[in-house]
């Protein structure tokens, strides 16, 4: 059935859920319990700024408490609304289940354009918003743990953590009330890059399976693949940077809020990012063709399309013209339900958001565990690991000398082998393992069932089974 009217973001997520739920044997009661958003809190608060009282509207939606705390980012954008936070909170439930992060789903948002305010004003607004949520336990280490999302980052998370600590002076676990904090405020190595790194690991895993590559009509490896990225913010920048610098992908297009950049030979991600930082957008960037209507680039020929900005950008108006055979949803909800149907019918392979951008929540999970255990990962083992490796190498060298074998270990090998893993390496290893394992659980369903022909339905099925199992264990 072809849809010709676009439905809302939340309805879109529900529809995708329903398509998968129809393939399960869940009772209609349990199915509904899993689908609905448990509660959404709306708050309007005033802050005196620039001589006037300004009223802001914020939300915190809790989709599912089958596991607690619930987890989900806080977004700062003028387009934040109840429908959006509820859709995003639902995606968080399924995402956490898929990557086995032991959380329920939540999401928050503040209706604000962060670019309109000075840093000290943003701090006042953030602290006031946090105060409103903290006093209702909607930010709490064991109940509700936010993280960064669009328009927020380490700075906002540090303010929130500090606000919580001020209001809970005796809580030894206060730092675990929010993730995505700077290192010196209880953060973890590798969190800033985590979502983009996860997109890279997801693509690497996809390209390990020839059958899957063939489903997208592609061949070979990531090396030389043409990539178009929408949104060069936290997620898009890191994904594009890692794919081009480490995997040989060629980023031929970048779509930003003020237009698009195109270069057949590949764009320098670091240079574009620096240009945006100094000029506020991509306009005027010298080493590429500039297109005022950037969204047109989404329809350009490429191997991999990475929407990493906002929801709904691939929709009924352009889905038919999308030429990329492989789309990886780095953003949440970039493909509407209507567009999803059109693309599925065309044979486009979509690596869905609930898997593709789960790197962020995965490393947030590690940060939360680090905060609760009050010790940096690797601190106890690193030197012990190094001395055991040293023991082995010394013995090998002794044997070689005693038996006149003439073996010499290259200095580079010795250095790399001797080094014990630090926190960043452990985080990357945990993230890589999570992304590989989750992909394999999805693809098993994708290839194993006749009635599943896309990765999104497979991902939803895995998530629904796991959430249902939690509810059943609770006696529901
Ligand atoms: P961000 O604010 O750092 O960056 C967003 C970028 O997109 C900005 O550069 C902005 O200028 C650009 N942009 C906004 N609207 C655009 C449009 N219409 N066309 C083109 N570009 C546009 O945000 P982010 O943290 O990178 O988040 C991006 C997406 O990834 C969101 O959907 C978010 O929910 C999702 N996500 C983020 C994280 C995370 O850890 N930050 C985790 C999971 C999912």
Boltz pocket constraint, residues with backbone or C-beta under 6 A from the ligand:
constraints:
  - pocket:
      binder: B
      contacts: [[A, 148], [A, 149], [A, 150], [A, 151], [A, 152], [A, 191], [A, 192], [A, 195], [A, 230], [A, 231], [A, 232], [A, 233], [A, 234], [A, 235], [A, 236], [A, 255], [A, 256], [A, 257], [A, 258], [A, 259], [A, 308], [A, 309], [A, 310], [A, 311], [A, 330], [A, 331], [A, 332], [A, 333], [A, 357], [A, 358], [A, 360], [A, 361]]
      max_distance: 6.0
